[in-house]
Amino acid sequence: MDKRFIYADNAATTAVSKRVFNAMLPFFEERYGNPSSIYGIGQDALRAVEEARSKAAAALGCKANEVYFTGSGTESDNWAIRSAALKMSKEGKKHIITTAVEHHAVLHTCEYLAKSGFEVTQLPVDENGFITPGQVADAIRADTALVTVMYANNEIGTIMPIPEIAAVCRERGVLFHTDAVQAVGNVEINVAEQQIDMLSVSGHKLRAPKGVGALYIRNGVSLPAFILGGAQERSKRAGTENVPSIAGLGEAIAAACEDIQGKVKKVTPLRDKLIDGILKIESVRLNGGRANRLPGNVNASFLGVEGEALLLNLDLRGICASSGSACTTGSLDPSHVLLALGLPAEVAHGSLRLSLSEDTTEEDVDYILTALGEVIPKIRKMSPLWEDIVKNPKEYGSILELTMNN
């Protein structure tokens, strides 16, 4: 097959769009002032920051003074969880509820707090990666300080019932945070209507540059400052603002949320075609359900295939993909998300995540499927596990059942 270049790892990062690049450019070359300066180009920079704040607020359905700019989605998660925990601990509340499939930005922050005297409850998910509002309601206690549940999973694309979970938390008087890094621009979000107290955003998932993010904090939720040293971000997050990237994030989030339904309508059929084609391969399973799934997310496990070998072989054919979270692809451990679904390590190790965008074409999908049809048998010929499965299928009955092309 003729080699071409296909980027199918948009859940890891996205290319900066021309529209965003053009919005950023003046703040490198002409309007480069410090927003804290009172002269002209400083005030130009300040106006750019506030315009971006207004754009983010309009996209999220909140007020501009509820949006704070950060350096990443990970920082936003840290700020929301650690500051909320500190605030609520002064009221004697030191219990945190989360799920077993969160991004490590959330899980590691909760682990840090657990070592500092907090108690953390990790809710288990079902075989498709979902939790229910009822699980959250049952886990809330008198000393619960915070519930943090991701809006959409970065590995398997599961879209959680966030409005219903947030409603439970509001009714019980518990702060609710959601990591919406994968959801913004893919799911209709209105934080006010959905009763969300805090929400994290990452710029580079939205065609903005890396190194910029945002945190929505509902008015009335007064969190301690996260970074000290200046009056920036209303004295909550000190440090001279990254004006070009903030301008880019404002433009990117506005663009991403202009026509979400149009994007869903375009990308979902391509995702479904890719899923259908993958499930024709022997001994493969789709990870996560078809319903309530991000429009561009495909995650599958191929029995008898190592994820790293699969990625390298696809790369040789010009296809960029992932074996899980972009933050952990250097790890040899199986995905914590797939293990939480109940998959054994033998199945989890053979996972592949393909994340599509509006730029993906039907020809791209056909090329990916052709490449997988060539690569999977090649890798299996060199796999001792696959050889053993073929020779002793009865010994692998339970694993084979999991990969019966669901």
Disulfide bonds with the S-S distance in Angstrom:
none
